[in-house]
C-alpha cells in the first residue's frame, strides 16, 4: 500500500480563515456572505428566507414565481475572488473603484473587502453587517470544508457609499441648497456626477439628453445642474475647468427609507464585464413583459426608451443601465430612466447601440420593422407597442429641434446630434427646421 502524500494531508487538514457578513433586506435577515482567506466567496441564504413564499425580493431569480428559484437558493452561491453577479454588480467600476481601492489599500479585485466597506449604503435596500467570530453559525463554517471565523479588518476611510458605474459620482444629501457626502450611515438622496477629465461637458450633455427624453415621454427622476461650489466635503479628485455637475434624484431612497432595485446584469446573473455582449434587448423585454407587476405598461415604456436612446445617439445603454425597482419590496417594475447620454460626440465614428435589437446594432439602419421583430421575439404584442413608437416620434419631431436650442449642451455637441438625426432611417429621421 502506498503511503499518503504528506503535503496533501497537510492541505486537507488546513483550516481556512473566513470573515462573514450578515445580509439584511428591509429589516429581515436573509443570509450570509463568507469571504475565505483563499479568495473564495460564498453566499448562503437562511432557511427562514428560503421557506417564506412572501419573502422580500433580493433578485428576480430569488422571487418565488421565477422558474427554478427554489433550486437556485437551495445551495450556496460560490465564486473565486469576485462575488456572485447579484452582489458584484452593486460595486463601482473604473476610476471610482480605483479611488476606493487605493484609499483602503487593497487589491482592486478584492470584492469581498470592497463589499464589506460599502455595506451600509449599497444601491437598493441590501445592508451588510460584519459578524463577530462567535456569532457565525456552524453551518457557515462547514460550507466548504473546515473554517475558522476571524474578525473583520477595520476600514478607516469615510464616505461609505457604493454607486455602480464607471464615472465619478457621489451619493450626497441636499440641505438648504448645499450637498454633502453622506457619513455615519446617513443616506444620500441625490447622485452627483462631477465633470470628466476625459470628456468635455458631460454634465451638460446628460442634462440635455435626459431633458429631451422627458419630452419624449420617458419616465425620469428629478434632475438638475448644480454649481461645484455647492458641493461640500468632496473627495480629493481631479476636476477640469468646468463649473457644473449633474444631479439626479435617487429613486432607491425616500427620506430614510431604502427601496430595493437591481440592474439587468444582476437580473440575468452576468458579471459586470459582460454588460455589453451577453444579452439582447429581446431578453430584457421578455423579462419585463413576463415578470413586471404591469408587464405591458413597462414593456411599452421600455420600447419608448430603446427608441429614444437610438435617437439620442446613446451607445451605452448596456445591461447595467436598465433596472427593476421593488417599490412594494416584492414586485418588480421597470425603474425610471438614468444614464442617458449622447455618447457619439465622444466616440469618434460610433454608429452602434450597446445590445442587439431586431438582429442589428446599427443606428442608421434600424427601422420600425426591427422594433416589430424585437416585440415578437420578446413575446410582446406589436399592436400594443406600435402606438408608443408612433407617439414617441410625434413628440420628438415636434418638440426636440426647438428644445435643443435652449438646452445647455455644448454647441458642437448639438451640431453632431442634429447631424445624427439627419442620418437616421426615414422611419426615425428628425428634420431640423
VOVEXGU-135263 format. One record per residue: residue in one letter; x, y, z of N, C-alpha, C in turn. Coordinates in steps of 0.2 Angstrom, whole numbers, padded with zeros to 4 digits, always signed. Example, Ala and Ser with C-alpha at 12.3 -4.5 7.8 and 13.67 -1.06 7.14 Angstrom:
A+0066-0028+0039+0062-0022+0039+0066-0016+0039S+0064-0011+0035+0068-0005+0036+0064+0000+0039
# end
This chain:
X+0004-0006+0000+0000+0000+0000+0004+0006+0000X+0003+0011-0004+0007+0017-0005+0006+0022+0001X+0011+0025+0003+0010+0030+0009+0006+0036+0006X+0002+0039+0011-0002+0045+0009+0003+0051+0008X+0002+0055+0003+0006+0061+0002+0006+0066+0008X+0011+0067+0011+0011+0071+0017+0009+0078+0016X+0011+0081+0010+0009+0088+0008+0002+0088+0007X-0001+0083+0004-0009+0084+0003-0012+0083+0009X-0010+0079+0014-0013+0078+0020-0013+0084+0024X-0008+0088+0024-0007+0094+0027-0012+0099+0024X-0013+0099+0018-0018+0104+0014-0025+0102+0016X-0026+0095+0016-0033+0093+0018-0035+0095+0025X-0030+0095+0029-0032+0097+0036-0031+0104+0038X-0029+0108+0033-0029+0115+0035-0035+0118+0036X-0036+0123+0041-0042+0126+0042-0041+0133+0039X-0046+0135+0035-0046+0141+0032-0049+0147+0036X-0047+0153+0036-0050+0158+0040-0055+0162+0035X-0061+0164+0038-0066+0167+0035-0068+0173+0039X-0070+0178+0035-0074+0184+0038-0081+0183+0035X-0086+0185+0039-0093+0184+0037-0097+0190+0038X-0101+0191+0033-0106+0197+0033-0113+0194+0034X-0117+0198+0038-0124+0196+0039-0127+0201+0034X-0132+0198+0030-0136+0201+0025-0143+0202+0027X-0145+0208+0027-0152+0210+0029-0155+0214+0023X-0162+0213+0022-0166+0216+0017-0172+0218+0020X-0174+0225+0021-0180+0228+0024-0180+0225+0031X-0175+0225+0035-0175+0223+0042-0175+0215+0043X-0175+0211+0037-0176+0204+0038-0169+0201+0037X-0167+0196+0041-0160+0193+0040-0161+0188+0034X-0158+0189+0029-0159+0184+0023-0153+0179+0022X-0147+0181+0024-0142+0176+0023-0135+0179+0025X-0130+0175+0023-0123+0177+0025-0118+0177+0019X-0113+0181+0019-0108+0181+0014-0102+0180+0018X-0098+0174+0016-0092+0172+0019-0086+0173+0014X-0081+0177+0016-0075+0178+0012-0070+0174+0015X-0067+0169+0011-0062+0165+0013-0055+0168+0012X-0050+0166+0016-0044+0169+0015-0041+0167+0008X-0043+0161+0006-0040+0159-0001-0044+0162-0007X-0048+0167-0005-0051+0171-0011-0058+0168-0013X-0060+0163-0010-0067+0161-0011-0072+0164-0007X-0078+0166-0011-0083+0170-0008-0090+0166-0008X-0093+0165-0003-0099+0160-0003-0105+0164+0000X-0110+0164-0004-0117+0167-0002-0122+0162+0000X-0124+0162+0006-0129+0157+0009-0135+0160+0011X-0141+0158+0010-0147+0160+0012-0150+0157+0018X-0153+0160+0023-0156+0157+0029-0162+0153+0027X-0163+0148+0031-0168+0143+0030-0175+0147+0030X-0176+0152+0035-0182+0156+0035-0183+0160+0029X-0178+0163+0026-0179+0166+0020-0181+0162+0014X-0178+0156+0013-0179+0152+0008-0186+0149+0009X-0189+0148+0015-0195+0145+0016-0201+0149+0015X-0200+0156+0015-0205+0161+0016-0207+0163+0009X-0213+0161+0007-0216+0162+0000-0218+0169-0001X-0218+0173+0004-0220+0180+0003-0213+0184+0005X-0207+0182+0004-0201+0185+0006-0200+0191+0002X-0197+0196+0004-0195+0202+0000-0190+0199-0005X-0190+0203-0011-0186+0201-0017-0179+0204-0016X-0174+0199-0016-0167+0201-0017-0165+0202-0024X-0167+0197-0028-0166+0197-0035-0172+0194-0038X-0173+0195-0045-0179+0192-0048-0178+0184-0048X-0172+0182-0048-0170+0175-0048-0172+0172-0041X-0173+0176-0036-0175+0173-0030-0182+0174-0028X-0186+0177-0033-0193+0178-0032-0196+0171-0033X-0201+0169-0028-0205+0163-0029-0208+0161-0035X-0210+0166-0039-0213+0165-0046-0208+0164-0051X-0201+0165-0050-0196+0164-0055-0195+0157-0056X-0194+0154-0062-0193+0147-0063-0186+0145-0060X-0187+0139-0056-0181+0136-0053-0178+0140-0047X-0182+0145-0045-0179+0149-0039-0177+0145-0033X-0182+0140-0032-0181+0136-0026-0174+0132-0026X-0173+0129-0032-0166+0125-0033-0160+0130-0033X-0161+0136-0036-0156+0141-0036-0154+0143-0029X-0159+0143-0024-0157+0146-0017-0156+0140-0013X-0156+0134-0015-0155+0128-0010-0148+0127-0009X-0144+0129-0013-0136+0128-0012-0133+0135-0012X-0127+0135-0008-0124+0142-0008-0121+0144-0015X-0120+0150-0016-0118+0153-0022-0110+0155-0021X-0106+0151-0024-0099+0152-0023-0095+0155-0029X-0090+0159-0028-0086+0162-0033-0079+0163-0030X-0074+0162-0035-0067+0164-0033-0066+0171-0034X-0063+0174-0030-0061+0181-0030-0067+0186-0030X-0070+0186-0036-0076+0190-0037-0082+0188-0033X-0087+0192-0032-0093+0190-0029-0098+0187-0035X-0104+0184-0032-0109+0182-0037-0112+0189-0040X-0114+0188-0047-0116+0194-0050-0121+0198-0047X-0126+0195-0043-0131+0198-0039-0128+0203-0034X-0122+0202-0032-0118+0206-0027-0113+0210-0030X-0109+0207-0035-0104+0211-0038-0106+0217-0042X-0112+0217-0045-0114+0222-0049-0117+0228-0045X-0116+0228-0038-0118+0233-0033-0112+0238-0032X-0106+0235-0035-0100+0239-0033-0098+0243-0039X-0094+0249-0037-0092+0254-0043-0087+0250-0047X-0086+0253-0053-0081+0251-0058-0076+0257-0059X-0071+0256-0063-0067+0262-0066-0064+0266-0061X-0064+0273-0062-0060+0277-0058-0062+0277-0051X-0069+0277-0050-0071+0277-0043-0069+0271-0039X-0069+0265-0042-0066+0259-0039-0059+0260-0037X-0055+0263-0042-0048+0264-0041-0047+0268-0035X-0051+0274-0034-0050+0278-0029-0051+0275-0022X-0057+0271-0022-0059+0267-0016-0053+0262-0014X-0051+0258-0019-0046+0253-0018-0039+0256-0015X-0037+0262-0018-0031+0265-0015-0032+0267-0008X-0038+0270-0007-0039+0273+0000-0040+0267+0005X-0042+0261+0003-0042+0256+0008-0036+0252+0008X-0031+0253+0003-0025+0249+0002-0026+0242+0001X-0031+0241-0004-0032+0234-0005-0032+0233-0013X-0032+0226-0015-0031+0224-0022-0038+0226-0025X-0038+0229-0031-0044+0231-0034-0049+0226-0035X-0047+0220-0036-0052+0214-0037-0054+0211-0030X-0052+0214-0025-0054+0211-0018-0061+0213-0017X-0066+0210-0020-0073+0212-0020-0076+0211-0013X-0074+0206-0009-0077+0205-0003-0075+0211+0002X-0069+0213+0002-0067+0219+0006-0071+0225+0004X-0071+0226-0003-0075+0232-0005-0082+0232-0003X-0085+0226-0004-0092+0225-0002-0093+0226+0005X-0089+0224+0009-0089+0225+0016-0089+0232+0018X-0085+0236+0015-0084+0243+0016-0090+0247+0015X-0093+0245+0009-0099+0249+0007-0106+0246+0010X-0105+0241+0014-0111+0238+0016-0117+0242+0019X-0116+0248+0021-0122+0251+0024-0125+0256+0019X-0122+0257+0013-0126+0261+0009-0125+0259+0002X-0127+0253+0000-0127+0250-0006-0133+0252-0010X-0132+0252-0017-0138+0253-0021-0144+0249-0019X-0150+0251-0019-0156+0247-0016-0156+0247-0009X-0159+0241-0006-0160+0240+0001-0156+0235+0005X-0152+0232+0001-0147+0227+0005-0143+0230+0009X-0142+0227+0015-0137+0230+0020-0133+0224+0023X-0126+0226+0024-0122+0220+0026-0119+0223+0033X-0118+0218+0037-0115+0220+0044-0110+0215+0046X-0104+0217+0047-0098+0212+0049-0100+0208+0056X-0099+0202+0056-0101+0197+0061-0095+0196+0065X-0096+0196+0072-0091+0194+0076-0090+0186+0076X-0083+0184+0076-0082+0176+0075-0087+0172+0079X-0088+0174+0085-0093+0169+0089-0100+0169+0087X-0102+0174+0083-0109+0174+0080-0110+0170+0074X-0105+0168+0071-0105+0164+0065-0108+0157+0066X-0113+0155+0063-0116+0148+0064-0111+0143+0061X-0112+0137+0064-0108+0131+0062-0109+0130+0055X-0115+0130+0053-0117+0129+0046-0113+0133+0041X-0111+0139+0042-0107+0143+0038-0100+0141+0038X-0097+0139+0044-0090+0137+0045-0089+0131+0041X-0094+0126+0040-0093+0120+0037-0095+0120+0030X-0097+0125+0027-0099+0125+0020-0095+0123+0015X-0088+0124+0016-0083+0122+0011-0077+0120+0015X-0078+0114+0018-0073+0111+0022-0073+0114+0029X-0067+0114+0032-0067+0117+0039-0064+0124+0039X-0067+0129+0043-0065+0136+0043-0066+0138+0050X-0062+0144+0051-0062+0147+0057-0064+0154+0056X-0069+0157+0059-0071+0164+0058-0066+0168+0062X-0064+0174+0059-0060+0179+0062-0063+0186+0061X-0060+0191+0065-0063+0197+0065-0061+0201+0058X-0066+0206+0057-0065+0209+0051-0060+0215+0051X-0056+0216+0046-0052+0222+0046-0056+0228+0046X-0053+0233+0050-0056+0239+0051-0054+0244+0045X-0059+0247+0042-0058+0252+0036-0059+0259+0039X-0054+0263+0039-0055+0269+0042-0057+0275+0037X-0057+0273+0030-0059+0278+0025-0066+0280+0026X-0068+0286+0026-0075+0289+0027-0079+0288+0020X-0085+0291+0020-0089+0292+0014-0091+0285+0011X-0094+0281+0015-0096+0274+0013-0102+0273+0009X-0102+0274+0003-0107+0273-0001-0105+0270-0008X-0109+0266-0011-0107+0262-0017-0112+0264-0023X-0109+0266-0028-0114+0268-0034-0110+0264-0040X-0114+0259-0043-0112+0255-0049-0111+0260-0054X-0105+0259-0058-0104+0263-0064-0097+0265-0065X-0095+0268-0070-0088+0270-0071-0086+0277-0070X-0091+0281-0070-0090+0288-0069-0089+0290-0062X-0086+0296-0061-0085+0299-0054-0092+0301-0052X-0095+0298-0047-0101+0300-0045-0102+0299-0037X-0106+0303-0034-0106+0303-0027-0113+0303-0024X-0115+0299-0019-0121+0300-0016-0121+0305-0010X-0125+0310-0011-0125+0316-0007-0132+0318-0004X-0132+0321+0001-0138+0324+0005-0139+0331+0004X-0145+0333+0001-0146+0340+0000-0149+0343+0006X-0147+0349+0008-0150+0353+0014-0148+0360+0012X-0153+0364+0012-0153+0371+0011-0148+0373+0005X-0149+0370+0000-0146+0371-0006-0138+0369-0006X-0136+0365-0001-0129+0363-0001-0130+0355-0001X-0124+0352-0004-0124+0345-0005-0118+0342-0001X-0120+0337+0003-0114+0335+0007-0114+0327+0006X-0108+0325+0006-0107+0317+0006-0109+0314+0012X-0113+0309+0012-0116+0305+0017-0111+0302+0022X-0112+0303+0028-0107+0300+0033-0111+0296+0039X-0108+0292+0042-0111+0288+0048-0117+0285+0047X-0118+0282+0041-0124+0278+0040-0130+0282+0037X-0129+0289+0036-0134+0293+0033-0135+0291+0025X-0141+0292+0023-0142+0290+0016-0142+0296+0012X-0139+0296+0006-0139+0301+0001-0146+0301-0003X-0148+0307-0005-0154+0307-0009-0153+0310-0016X-0147+0312-0017-0145+0314-0024-0139+0310-0026X-0138+0308-0033-0132+0306-0036-0129+0312-0039X-0123+0314-0037-0120+0320-0041-0114+0317-0045X-0114+0319-0051-0109+0317-0056-0105+0323-0058X-0099+0322-0056-0094+0328-0057-0092+0328-0064X-0089+0334-0067-0086+0334-0074-0081+0329-0075X-0080+0327-0081-0075+0322-0083-0068+0325-0085X-0063+0322-0083-0056+0324-0085-0055+0322-0092X-0059+0317-0095-0058+0314-0101-0062+0317-0107X-0068+0319-0105-0073+0321-0110-0076+0328-0107X-0077+0332-0112-0079+0339-0110-0087+0339-0110X-0089+0343-0105-0096+0345-0104-0100+0339-0103X-0098+0334-0100-0103+0328-0099-0109+0330-0095X-0109+0334-0089-0115+0335-0086-0120+0339-0090X-0117+0343-0094-0122+0347-0099-0125+0342-0104X-0121+0338-0106-0123+0333-0111-0129+0328-0108X-0128+0326-0102-0133+0321-0099-0139+0325-0097X-0138+0331-0094-0144+0335-0093-0148+0336-0099X-0145+0338-0104-0149+0339-0111-0152+0332-0113X-0148+0327-0113-0151+0321-0116-0157+0318-0111X-0156+0319-0105-0162+0317-0100-0168+0322-0101X-0167+0328-0102-0172+0333-0103-0176+0331-0110X-0172+0329-0115-0176+0328-0121-0179+0321-0120X-0177+0316-0117-0180+0310-0115-0187+0311-0112X-0187+0316-0107-0193+0318-0103-0198+0320-0108X-0196+0324-0113-0201+0327-0118-0204+0322-0122X-0200+0316-0123-0202+0311-0127-0207+0306-0124X-0208+0307-0117-0212+0303-0114-0209+0297-0110X-0202+0298-0109-0198+0294-0104-0199+0296-0097X-0200+0291-0093-0200+0292-0086-0193+0293-0083X-0192+0299-0080-0186+0301-0077-0186+0303-0070X-0181+0303-0066-0181+0306-0059-0180+0314-0060X-0181+0317-0055-0179+0324-0055-0172+0325-0056X-0170+0330-0060-0163+0331-0062-0162+0339-0062X-0155+0340-0061-0153+0347-0061-0146+0348-0062X-0144+0354-0064-0137+0356-0064-0135+0360-0058X-0130+0358-0055-0128+0362-0049-0121+0365-0049X-0119+0370-0046-0113+0373-0046-0108+0368-0042X-0102+0367-0044-0097+0363-0040-0096+0367-0033X-0097+0373-0033-0096+0377-0026-0101+0375-0021X-0107+0372-0023-0112+0370-0019-0111+0363-0016X-0105+0359-0018-0104+0353-0015-0099+0354-0009X-0100+0350-0004-0096+0351+0002-0093+0344+0004X-0087+0344+0006-0083+0338+0008-0082+0333+0003X-0081+0336-0003-0080+0332-0009-0073+0328-0008X-0073+0322-0011-0066+0318-0010-0061+0322-0015X-0055+0321-0013-0049+0324-0017-0049+0320-0024X-0052+0323-0029-0052+0321-0036-0050+0326-0041X-0047+0324-0046-0045+0329-0051-0052+0331-0055X-0052+0338-0056-0058+0341-0059-0056+0345-0065X-0059+0345-0071-0057+0350-0076-0060+0357-0074X-0058+0362-0079-0060+0369-0078-0068+0370-0080X-0072+0366-0076-0079+0367-0078-0083+0368-0071X-0089+0371-0071-0092+0374-0065-0098+0370-0063X-0100+0366-0068-0107+0362-0066-0106+0355-0066X-0110+0352-0061-0111+0345-0060-0118+0343-0062X-0119+0337-0063-0126+0334-0065-0128+0331-0059X-0135+0332-0057-0138+0329-0051-0144+0326-0053X-0145+0319-0051-0151+0316-0052-0154+0313-0045X-0160+0313-0044-0163+0311-0038-0163+0304-0038X-0161+0301-0032-0161+0294-0031-0168+0291-0030X-0169+0286-0035-0176+0283-0034-0176+0277-0030X-0170+0275-0027-0170+0270-0022-0170+0272-0015X-0171+0279-0014-0172+0282-0007-0178+0286-0007X-0181+0286-0001-0187+0290+0000-0186+0292+0008X-0182+0298+0008-0180+0300+0015-0175+0295+0018X-0177+0292+0024-0173+0287+0027-0175+0280+0025X-0179+0279+0020-0182+0273+0018-0178+0270+0012X-0176+0264+0012-0172+0261+0006-0177+0257+0002X-0177+0258-0005-0181+0255-0009-0177+0250-0013X-0178+0244-0014-0174+0239-0017-0174+0240-0025X-0168+0239-0028-0168+0239-0035-0162+0234-0037X-0162+0232-0044-0157+0228-0046-0156+0230-0054X-0150+0230-0056-0149+0231-0064-0150+0225-0067X-0150+0225-0074-0151+0219-0078-0145+0214-0078X-0139+0217-0076-0134+0212-0076-0135+0208-0070X-0138+0210-0064-0140+0206-0059-0145+0201-0060X-0150+0204-0064-0156+0200-0066-0154+0194-0070X-0150+0195-0074-0148+0190-0079-0141+0186-0076X-0139+0188-0070-0133+0185-0067-0127+0185-0072X-0126+0191-0074-0120+0192-0078-0115+0196-0075X-0108+0195-0075-0103+0199-0072-0103+0206-0075X-0100+0211-0072-0100+0217-0074-0097+0218-0081X-0091+0214-0082-0088+0215-0089-0092+0212-0094X-0097+0208-0093-0101+0205-0098-0107+0210-0100X-0108+0216-0098-0113+0220-0099-0115+0222-0106X-0110+0222-0110-0111+0224-0117-0112+0218-0122X-0110+0212-0120-0110+0206-0125-0114+0200-0123X-0117+0200-0118-0120+0194-0115-0128+0193-0116X-0131+0198-0118-0138+0198-0119-0141+0203-0124X-0147+0202-0126-0150+0207-0131-0156+0211-0128X-0158+0216-0131-0164+0219-0129-0170+0215-0129X-0170+0210-0133-0176+0205-0133-0176+0201-0126X-0171+0199-0124-0171+0196-0117-0173+0200-0112X-0171+0207-0112-0173+0211-0107-0181+0213-0108X-0183+0213-0114-0190+0215-0115-0194+0209-0113X-0192+0203-0114-0196+0197-0112-0196+0196-0104X-0191+0198-0101-0191+0198-0093-0196+0203-0091X-0196+0209-0093-0200+0214-0091-0207+0212-0092X-0209+0210-0098-0216+0208-0100-0218+0203-0096X-0214+0198-0095-0216+0191-0091-0217+0192-0084X-0213+0197-0081-0212+0197-0073-0214+0203-0070X-0214+0209-0074-0216+0215-0071-0223+0215-0068X-0224+0219-0063-0231+0220-0060-0236+0222-0065X-0233+0226-0070-0238+0228-0075-0233+0228-0082X-0233+0221-0084-0229+0220-0089-0230+0223-0096X-0236+0225-0097-0237+0228-0104-0235+0236-0103X-0237+0239-0098-0235+0246-0097-0228+0247-0097X-0224+0242-0094-0217+0243-0093-0213+0241-0100X-0216+0236-0103-0214+0235-0110-0214+0240-0115X-0220+0244-0114-0221+0250-0119-0216+0255-0117X-0215+0256-0111-0210+0261-0108-0203+0259-0111X-0202+0253-0110-0195+0250-0112-0194+0252-0120X-0199+0250-0124-0199+0252-0131-0197+0259-0132X-0201+0263-0129-0200+0270-0130-0193+0272-0128X-0190+0270-0123-0183+0271-0121-0178+0269-0126X-0179+0263-0128-0175+0260-0134-0175+0265-0139X-0180+0267-0142-0180+0272-0147-0177+0278-0146X-0178+0281-0140-0175+0287-0138-0168+0287-0137X-0165+0281-0135-0158+0280-0135-0155+0280-0142X-0158+0277-0147-0156+0277-0153-0156+0285-0156X-0162+0288-0155-0162+0295-0157-0157+0300-0154X-0155+0298-0148-0150+0302-0145-0143+0300-0146X-0142+0295-0150-0135+0293-0151-0132+0291-0145X-0135+0287-0140-0133+0284-0134-0130+0277-0135X-0124+0276-0136-0121+0269-0137-0120+0265-0131X-0122+0268-0125-0120+0265-0119-0126+0262-0115X-0132+0260-0118-0137+0258-0114-0137+0250-0113X-0131+0248-0110-0130+0241-0108-0134+0239-0103X-0132+0232-0101-0137+0229-0096-0137+0233-0089X-0132+0236-0087-0132+0240-0081-0136+0246-0081X-0138+0248-0087-0141+0255-0087-0149+0254-0088X-0151+0248-0086-0158+0246-0086-0159+0243-0079X-0164+0245-0075-0165+0242-0069-0173+0240-0067X-0174+0236-0062-0180+0234-0059-0180+0237-0052X-0186+0240-0051-0187+0243-0044-0192+0239-0040X-0191+0238-0034-0196+0234-0030-0199+0239-0025X-0204+0243-0027-0207+0248-0023-0211+0245-0017X-0214+0239-0018-0218+0236-0013-0214+0230-0009X-0207+0230-0011-0202+0225-0008-0202+0219-0011X-0207+0217-0016-0208+0211-0019-0209+0211-0026X-0213+0215-0029-0215+0215-0036-0210+0220-0040X-0207+0217-0045-0203+0221-0050-0207+0225-0054X-0204+0231-0055-0207+0236-0060-0201+0239-0063X-0201+0241-0070-0196+0245-0073-0194+0251-0069X-0188+0253-0068-0186+0259-0064-0187+0265-0069X-0187+0271-0066-0186+0277-0070-0179+0276-0074X-0178+0280-0079-0173+0280-0084-0167+0284-0080X-0161+0282-0082-0155+0285-0080-0149+0284-0085X-0144+0288-0084-0138+0287-0088-0139+0287-0095X-0143+0292-0098-0144+0293-0105-0140+0299-0107X-0135+0297-0111-0130+0302-0113-0129+0302-0121X-0128+0307-0124-0126+0307-0131-0119+0305-0132X-0117+0298-0132-0110+0296-0132-0107+0297-0138X-0110+0298-0144-0107+0298-0151-0103+0304-0151X-0104+0310-0147-0100+0316-0148-0093+0314-0144X-0092+0309-0141-0086+0307-0138-0082+0302-0141X-0086+0297-0144-0083+0291-0148-0083+0292-0155X-0077+0294-0158-0077+0295-0165-0079+0289-0169X-0083+0290-0174-0086+0285-0178-0091+0280-0175X-0093+0282-0169-0098+0277-0166-0104+0277-0170X-0107+0271-0172-0113+0270-0175-0118+0265-0173X-0116+0262-0167-0120+0256-0164-0122+0258-0157X-0128+0255-0155-0130+0255-0149-0127+0249-0145X-0129+0248-0138-0125+0243-0134-0127+0236-0135X-0133+0234-0136-0135+0227-0137-0139+0227-0143X-0140+0220-0145-0144+0219-0151-0151+0220-0151X-0154+0223-0156-0161+0224-0156-0164+0222-0163X-0168+0217-0164-0170+0215-0170-0164+0213-0175X-0159+0210-0172-0154+0207-0176-0149+0213-0179X-0149+0219-0176-0145+0224-0178-0143+0228-0172X-0137+0231-0173-0135+0236-0168-0134+0243-0171X-0135+0244-0178-0133+0250-0181-0139+0255-0181X-0137+0261-0178-0141+0266-0178-0145+0268-0184X-0141+0269-0190-0143+0272-0196-0147+0267-0200X-0147+0260-0198-0151+0255-0202-0157+0253-0199X-0157+0254-0192-0163+0252-0188-0170+0255-0191X-0175+0251-0192-0181+0253-0194-0187+0251-0189X-0193+0253-0191-0199+0251-0187-0199+0244-0187X-0197+0241-0193-0198+0233-0193-0194+0230-0188X-0188+0233-0187-0183+0230-0182-0187+0230-0175X-0190+0235-0173-0194+0235-0167-0200+0230-0167X-0203+0229-0173-0208+0223-0173-0205+0216-0172X-0199+0215-0175-0195+0209-0173-0193+0209-0166X-0191+0214-0163-0190+0214-0156-0196+0212-0152X-0202+0215-0153-0208+0214-0150-0210+0207-0150X-0209+0204-0156-0211+0197-0157-0207+0192-0154X-0200+0193-0154-0195+0189-0150-0196+0190-0143X-0198+0196-0140-0199+0197-0133-0206+0194-0131X-0210+0192-0136-0217+0189-0134-0222+0195-0132X-0221+0201-0135-0225+0207-0133-0229+0208-0139X-0236+0209-0139-0240+0211-0145-0238+0217-0148X-0236+0217-0155-0234+0223-0158-0239+0228-0158X-0245+0226-0159-0251+0231-0159-0251+0235-0152X-0248+0233-0147-0248+0237-0141-0241+0241-0141X-0237+0240-0145-0230+0243-0145-0230+0249-0150X-0233+0247-0156-0233+0252-0162-0235+0259-0160X-0241+0260-0156-0244+0266-0155-0239+0270-0150X-0235+0267-0146-0230+0271-0142-0223+0273-0146X-0222+0269-0151-0217+0271-0156-0219+0277-0160X-0225+0277-0162-0228+0282-0166-0228+0289-0162X-0231+0288-0155-0231+0294-0151-0224+0297-0149X-0220+0292-0148-0213+0295-0147-0210+0299-0153X-0211+0297-0159-0209+0300-0165-0213+0307-0166X-0219+0307-0164-0223+0313-0165-0220+0318-0160X-0219+0316-0154-0216+0321-0149-0209+0323-0151X-0205+0319-0153-0198+0321-0154-0198+0326-0160X-0201+0324-0165-0201+0328-0171-0204+0335-0170X-0209+0336-0165-0212+0342-0164-0209+0346-0159X-0205+0343-0154-0203+0346-0148-0195+0347-0148X-0192+0342-0150-0184+0342-0149-0180+0347-0153X-0182+0348-0159-0177+0353-0163-0177+0360-0159X-0183+0363-0157-0183+0369-0154-0181+0369-0147X-0182+0363-0143-0180+0362-0136-0172+0362-0136X-0169+0359-0141-0162+0358-0141-0158+0365-0141X-0161+0369-0144-0158+0376-0145-0157+0379-0138X-0162+0378-0134-0162+0381-0127-0159+0377-0122X-0157+0371-0123-0154+0367-0118-0147+0368-0118X-0143+0366-0112-0136+0369-0111-0131+0364-0114X-0132+0359-0118-0127+0355-0122-0122+0360-0125X-0116+0358-0126-0111+0361-0129-0113+0362-0137X-0112+0368-0140-0114+0369-0146-0112+0364-0152X-0105+0362-0151-0103+0357-0156-0106+0351-0155X-0108+0349-0149-0111+0343-0147-0119+0343-0150X-0122+0349-0150-0128+0350-0153-0128+0349-0160X-0123+0351-0164-0122+0350-0171-0121+0343-0173X-0117+0339-0169-0116+0332-0170-0123+0328-0169X-0127+0330-0164-0133+0327-0163-0138+0328-0169X-0138+0335-0171-0143+0336-0177-0140+0332-0183X-0134+0331-0184-0131+0328-0189-0133+0320-0189X-0133+0318-0183-0136+0311-0181-0143+0310-0183X-0147+0315-0182-0154+0315-0183-0155+0314-0191X-0151+0318-0195-0152+0318-0202-0150+0311-0205X-0146+0307-0202-0143+0301-0205-0148+0295-0203X-0152+0296-0199-0156+0290-0197-0161+0288-0202X-0163+0282-0202-0168+0279-0207-0174+0284-0207X-0178+0284-0213-0183+0289-0213-0189+0287-0208X-0189+0281-0206-0194+0280-0200-0193+0284-0194X-0186+0285-0193-0185+0289-0187-0181+0295-0188X-0181+0298-0194-0177+0304-0195-0180+0310-0192X-0176+0315-0190-0179+0321-0187-0177+0327-0191X-0181+0330-0194-0180+0336-0198-0179+0342-0194X-0173+0346-0195-0172+0352-0191-0174+0358-0195X-0178+0362-0193-0181+0367-0197-0176+0373-0196
# end
